[in-house]
């Protein structure tokens, strides 16, 4: 066995072992994460003119949830 064929054999074996470990696992639904903020701390968190929560903290929570 030449060095090249031994290297190819080791690489193929490593790839096969890696693929065996890559089986699909079912995703179980997780309960929602509930967040809260005091809405009297502008510009970080406040109630806007439409009555909706707004501010940097609210935007950050929405981005983390996404």
N, CA, C and O atoms as CSV, one atom per row, in Angstrom:
chain,resi,resn,atom,element,x,y,z
A,1,UNK,N,N,0.852,-1.167,0.000
A,1,UNK,CA,C,0.000,0.000,0.000
A,1,UNK,C,C,0.905,1.240,0.000
A,1,UNK,O,O,1.799,1.380,0.835
A,2,UNK,N,N,0.652,2.105,-0.933
A,2,UNK,CA,C,1.459,3.319,-1.014
A,2,UNK,C,C,0.981,4.334,0.012
A,2,UNK,O,O,-0.100,4.205,0.587
A,3,UNK,N,N,1.793,5.324,0.221
A,3,UNK,CA,C,1.429,6.374,1.170
A,3,UNK,C,C,0.157,7.103,0.754
A,3,UNK,O,O,-0.686,7.440,1.585
A,4,UNK,N,N,0.039,7.334,-0.533
A,4,UNK,CA,C,-1.136,8.051,-1.036
A,4,UNK,C,C,-2.412,7.248,-0.827
A,4,UNK,O,O,-3.424,7.796,-0.390
A,5,UNK,N,N,-2.373,5.958,-1.133
A,5,UNK,CA,C,-3.581,5.145,-0.951
A,5,UNK,C,C,-3.916,4.979,0.522
A,5,UNK,O,O,-5.091,4.883,0.877
A,6,UNK,N,N,-2.904,4.944,1.392
A,6,UNK,CA,C,-3.172,4.866,2.829
A,6,UNK,C,C,-3.834,6.148,3.305
A,6,UNK,O,O,-4.763,6.106,4.112
A,7,UNK,N,N,-3.362,7.290,2.810
A,7,UNK,CA,C,-3.960,8.566,3.175
A,7,UNK,C,C,-5.401,8.657,2.696
A,7,UNK,O,O,-6.272,9.125,3.430
A,8,UNK,N,N,-5.657,8.216,1.477
A,8,UNK,CA,C,-7.024,8.231,0.937
A,8,UNK,C,C,-7.915,7.319,1.769
A,8,UNK,O,O,-9.060,7.668,2.056
A,9,UNK,N,N,-7.404,6.158,2.158
A,9,UNK,CA,C,-8.192,5.225,2.974
A,9,UNK,C,C,-8.553,5.848,4.322
A,9,UNK,O,O,-9.687,5.721,4.785
A,10,UNK,N,N,-7.595,6.517,4.945
A,10,UNK,CA,C,-7.850,7.156,6.238
A,10,UNK,C,C,-8.872,8.275,6.071
A,10,UNK,O,O,-9.769,8.415,6.903
A,11,UNK,N,N,-8.755,9.072,5.014
A,11,UNK,CA,C,-9.704,10.158,4.779
A,11,UNK,C,C,-11.109,9.624,4.523
A,11,UNK,O,O,-12.082,10.171,5.041
A,12,UNK,N,N,-11.224,8.571,3.737
A,12,UNK,CA,C,-12.538,7.974,3.459
A,12,UNK,C,C,-13.144,7.411,4.741
A,12,UNK,O,O,-14.336,7.583,4.993
A,13,UNK,N,N,-12.333,6.744,5.544
A,13,UNK,CA,C,-12.826,6.204,6.810
A,13,UNK,C,C,-13.294,7.328,7.731
A,13,UNK,O,O,-14.344,7.212,8.365
A,14,UNK,N,N,-12.524,8.414,7.811
A,14,UNK,CA,C,-12.918,9.552,8.631
A,14,UNK,C,C,-14.214,10.172,8.158
A,14,UNK,O,O,-15.067,10.534,8.969
A,15,UNK,N,N,-14.370,10.298,6.838
A,15,UNK,CA,C,-15.610,10.844,6.281
A,15,UNK,C,C,-16.792,9.944,6.592
A,15,UNK,O,O,-17.871,10.428,6.933
A,16,UNK,N,N,-16.596,8.643,6.476
A,16,UNK,CA,C,-17.687,7.708,6.781
A,16,UNK,C,C,-18.096,7.811,8.244
A,16,UNK,O,O,-19.287,7.809,8.557
A,17,UNK,N,N,-17.117,7.899,9.142
A,17,UNK,CA,C,-17.441,8.020,10.568
A,17,UNK,C,C,-18.153,9.332,10.862
A,17,UNK,O,O,-19.071,9.371,11.682
A,18,UNK,N,N,-17.735,10.410,10.196
A,18,UNK,CA,C,-18.389,11.702,10.389
A,18,UNK,C,C,-19.833,11.660,9.913
A,18,UNK,O,O,-20.719,12.212,10.565
A,19,UNK,N,N,-20.075,11.013,8.786
A,19,UNK,CA,C,-21.437,10.942,8.251
A,19,UNK,C,C,-22.346,10.085,9.115
A,19,UNK,O,O,-23.544,10.353,9.201
A,20,UNK,N,N,-21.801,9.065,9.755
A,20,UNK,CA,C,-22.612,8.234,10.641
A,20,UNK,C,C,-23.117,9.069,11.821
A,20,UNK,O,O,-24.232,8.858,12.299
A,21,UNK,N,N,-22.303,10.010,12.289
A,21,UNK,CA,C,-22.702,10.854,13.404
A,21,UNK,C,C,-23.670,11.954,13.014
A,21,UNK,O,O,-24.179,12.652,13.891
A,22,UNK,N,N,-23.942,12.132,11.734
A,22,UNK,CA,C,-24.803,13.220,11.251
A,22,UNK,C,C,-26.205,12.731,10.952
A,22,UNK,O,O,-26.728,12.992,9.869
A,23,UNK,N,N,-26.807,12.048,11.859
A,23,UNK,CA,C,-28.174,11.598,11.608
A,23,UNK,C,C,-29.152,12.670,12.054
A,23,UNK,O,O,-28.859,13.458,12.954
A,24,UNK,N,N,-30.289,12.694,11.432
A,24,UNK,CA,C,-31.296,13.709,11.747
A,24,UNK,C,C,-31.958,13.380,13.081
A,24,UNK,O,O,-32.316,12.231,13.339
A,25,UNK,N,N,-32.114,14.380,13.910
A,25,UNK,CA,C,-32.821,14.207,15.173
A,25,UNK,C,C,-34.084,15.050,15.133
A,25,UNK,O,O,-34.056,16.179,14.644
A,26,UNK,N,N,-35.173,14.531,15.629
A,26,UNK,CA,C,-36.415,15.297,15.601
A,26,UNK,C,C,-36.311,16.526,16.503
A,26,UNK,O,O,-35.691,16.485,17.566
A,27,UNK,N,N,-36.919,17.602,16.064
A,27,UNK,CA,C,-36.931,18.839,16.839
A,27,UNK,C,C,-38.178,18.847,17.705
A,27,UNK,O,O,-39.300,18.767,17.204
A,28,UNK,N,N,-37.967,18.944,19.007
A,28,UNK,CA,C,-39.117,18.994,19.907
A,28,UNK,C,C,-39.466,20.455,20.166
A,28,UNK,O,O,-38.578,21.272,20.413
A,29,UNK,N,N,-40.731,20.783,20.113
A,29,UNK,CA,C,-41.136,22.169,20.355
A,29,UNK,C,C,-40.774,22.600,21.778
A,29,UNK,O,O,-40.929,21.839,22.732
A,30,UNK,N,N,-40.303,23.801,21.893
A,30,UNK,CA,C,-39.936,24.353,23.194
A,30,UNK,C,C,-40.987,25.367,23.624
A,30,UNK,O,O,-41.615,26.003,22.776
A,31,UNK,N,N,-41.185,25.525,24.914
A,31,UNK,CA,C,-42.145,26.533,25.369
A,31,UNK,C,C,-41.621,27.925,25.022
A,31,UNK,O,O,-40.410,28.122,24.925
A,32,UNK,N,N,-42.508,28.877,24.837
A,32,UNK,CA,C,-42.067,30.233,24.480
A,32,UNK,C,C,-41.278,30.867,25.626
A,32,UNK,O,O,-41.491,30.559,26.799
A,33,UNK,N,N,-40.373,31.748,25.256
A,33,UNK,CA,C,-39.624,32.515,26.247
A,33,UNK,C,C,-40.392,33.813,26.483
A,33,UNK,O,O,-40.726,34.524,25.535
A,34,UNK,N,N,-40.666,34.115,27.732
A,34,UNK,CA,C,-41.408,35.317,28.085
A,34,UNK,C,C,-40.410,36.361,28.587
A,34,UNK,O,O,-39.581,36.073,29.451
A,35,UNK,N,N,-40.496,37.561,28.046
A,35,UNK,CA,C,-39.617,38.648,28.470
A,35,UNK,C,C,-40.462,39.804,28.993
A,35,UNK,O,O,-41.652,39.908,28.698
A,36,UNK,N,N,-39.826,40.659,29.767
A,36,UNK,CA,C,-40.538,41.816,30.313
A,36,UNK,C,C,-39.588,43.004,30.371
A,36,UNK,O,O,-38.369,42.839,30.390
A,37,UNK,N,N,-40.151,44.180,30.400
A,37,UNK,CA,C,-39.364,45.400,30.514
A,37,UNK,C,C,-40.214,46.476,31.154
A,37,UNK,O,O,-41.431,46.516,30.975
A,38,UNK,N,N,-39.557,47.352,31.906
A,38,UNK,CA,C,-40.285,48.511,32.409
A,38,UNK,C,C,-40.399,49.496,31.247
A,38,UNK,O,O,-39.398,49.816,30.607
A,39,UNK,N,N,-41.577,49.966,30.979
A,39,UNK,CA,C,-41.812,50.811,29.811
A,39,UNK,C,C,-41.815,52.297,30.166
A,39,UNK,O,O,-42.471,53.098,29.499
A,40,UNK,N,N,-41.091,52.655,31.201
A,40,UNK,CA,C,-41.016,54.068,31.581
A,40,UNK,C,C,-39.556,54.538,31.625
A,40,UNK,O,O,-39.168,55.308,32.504
A,41,UNK,N,N,-38.770,54.071,30.678
A,41,UNK,CA,C,-37.352,54.378,30.658
A,41,UNK,C,C,-36.889,54.752,29.248
A,41,UNK,O,O,-36.041,54.066,28.679
A,42,UNK,N,N,-37.442,55.846,28.670
A,42,UNK,CA,C,-37.024,56.215,27.318
A,42,UNK,C,C,-35.549,56.619,27.296
A,42,UNK,O,O,-35.086,57.175,28.292
A,43,UNK,N,N,-34.816,56.391,26.280
A,43,UNK,CA,C,-35.176,55.826,24.985
A,43,UNK,C,C,-35.045,54.308,24.945
A,43,UNK,O,O,-35.170,53.702,23.881
A,44,UNK,N,N,-34.795,53.689,26.100
A,44,UNK,CA,C,-34.557,52.251,26.124
A,44,UNK,C,C,-35.842,51.439,26.040
A,44,UNK,O,O,-35.887,50.426,25.342
A,45,UNK,N,N,-36.868,51.862,26.730
A,45,UNK,CA,C,-38.161,51.175,26.690
A,45,UNK,C,C,-39.246,52.177,27.072
A,45,UNK,O,O,-39.175,52.824,28.117
A,46,UNK,N,N,-40.244,52.292,26.209
A,46,UNK,CA,C,-41.343,53.228,26.455
A,46,UNK,C,C,-42.540,52.820,25.611
A,46,UNK,O,O,-42.437,51.920,24.777
A,47,UNK,N,N,-43.669,53.475,25.822
A,47,UNK,CA,C,-44.873,53.244,25.034
A,47,UNK,C,C,-44.943,54.367,23.997
A,47,UNK,O,O,-44.925,55.548,24.344
A,48,UNK,N,N,-45.024,53.979,22.712
A,48,UNK,CA,C,-45.043,55.001,21.660
A,48,UNK,C,C,-46.430,55.621,21.504
A,48,UNK,O,O,-47.350,55.289,22.251
A,49,UNK,N,N,-46.576,56.513,20.542
A,49,UNK,CA,C,-47.836,57.240,20.356
A,49,UNK,C,C,-48.992,56.334,19.942
A,49,UNK,O,O,-50.153,56.714,20.093
A,50,UNK,N,N,-48.695,55.146,19.425
A,50,UNK,CA,C,-49.752,54.193,19.053
A,50,UNK,C,C,-50.122,53.251,20.191
A,50,UNK,O,O,-51.001,52.401,20.047
A,51,UNK,N,N,-49.433,53.414,21.339
A,51,UNK,CA,C,-49.706,52.550,22.482
A,51,UNK,C,C,-48.921,51.248,22.441
A,51,UNK,O,O,-49.217,50.326,23.202
A,52,UNK,N,N,-47.930,51.159,21.568
A,52,UNK,CA,C,-47.120,49.948,21.424
A,52,UNK,C,C,-45.798,50.102,22.164
A,52,UNK,O,O,-45.255,51.204,22.228
A,53,UNK,N,N,-45.268,49.010,22.728
A,53,UNK,CA,C,-43.941,49.074,23.335
A,53,UNK,C,C,-42.897,49.432,22.272
A,53,UNK,O,O,-42.962,48.927,21.152
A,54,UNK,N,N,-41.944,50.292,22.610
A,54,UNK,CA,C,-40.916,50.719,21.671
A,54,UNK,C,C,-39.627,50.987,22.435
A,54,UNK,O,O,-39.609,51.001,23.666
A,55,UNK,N,N,-38.559,51.199,21.690
A,55,UNK,CA,C,-37.274,51.532,22.283
A,55,UNK,C,C,-36.229,50.471,22.013
A,55,UNK,O,O,-36.512,49.412,21.453
A,56,UNK,N,N,-34.995,50.790,22.432
A,56,UNK,CA,C,-33.875,49.892,22.177
A,56,UNK,C,C,-34.067,48.522,22.814
A,56,UNK,O,O,-33.813,47.505,22.168
A,57,UNK,N,N,-34.507,48.475,24.056
A,57,UNK,CA,C,-34.696,47.185,24.724
A,57,UNK,C,C,-35.732,46.327,24.003
A,57,UNK,O,O,-35.559,45.116,23.872
A,58,UNK,N,N,-36.802,46.956,23.541
A,58,UNK,CA,C,-37.858,46.225,22.835
A,58,UNK,C,C,-37.318,45.685,21.511
A,58,UNK,O,O,-37.567,44.532,21.155
A,59,UNK,N,N,-36.580,46.523,20.786
A,59,UNK,CA,C,-35.986,46.087,19.520
A,59,UNK,C,C,-35.012,44.924,19.750
A,59,UNK,O,O,-34.973,43.976,18.966
A,60,UNK,N,N,-34.236,45.003,20.822
A,60,UNK,CA,C,-33.282,43.947,21.125
A,60,UNK,C,C,-34.006,42.639,21.446
A,60,UNK,O,O,-33.596,41.572,20.991
A,61,UNK,N,N,-35.069,42.723,22.219
A,61,UNK,CA,C,-35.824,41.504,22.553
A,61,UNK,C,C,-36.449,40.898,21.294
A,61,UNK,O,O,-36.456,39.678,21.133
A,62,UNK,N,N,-36.969,41.738,20.406
A,62,UNK,CA,C,-37.553,41.230,19.172
A,62,UNK,C,C,-36.497,40.565,18.290
A,62,UNK,O,O,-36.765,39.527,17.685
A,63,UNK,N,N,-35.305,41.148,18.211
A,63,UNK,CA,C,-34.234,40.554,17.401
A,63,UNK,C,C,-33.779,39.231,17.991
A,63,UNK,O,O,-33.543,38.274,17.253
A,64,UNK,N,N,-33.654,39.162,19.306
A,64,UNK,CA,C,-33.258,37.904,19.936
A,64,UNK,C,C,-34.320,36.826,19.727
A,64,UNK,O,O,-33.994,35.652,19.553
A,65,UNK,N,N,-35.579,37.226,19.745
A,65,UNK,CA,C,-36.661,36.254,19.540
A,65,UNK,C,C,-36.667,35.732,18.114
A,65,UNK,O,O,-37.000,34.572,17.870
A,66,UNK,N,N,-36.296,36.594,17.170
A,66,UNK,CA,C,-36.266,36.179,15.775
A,66,UNK,C,C,-35.139,35.198,15.553
A,66,UNK,O,O,-34.943,34.726,14.434
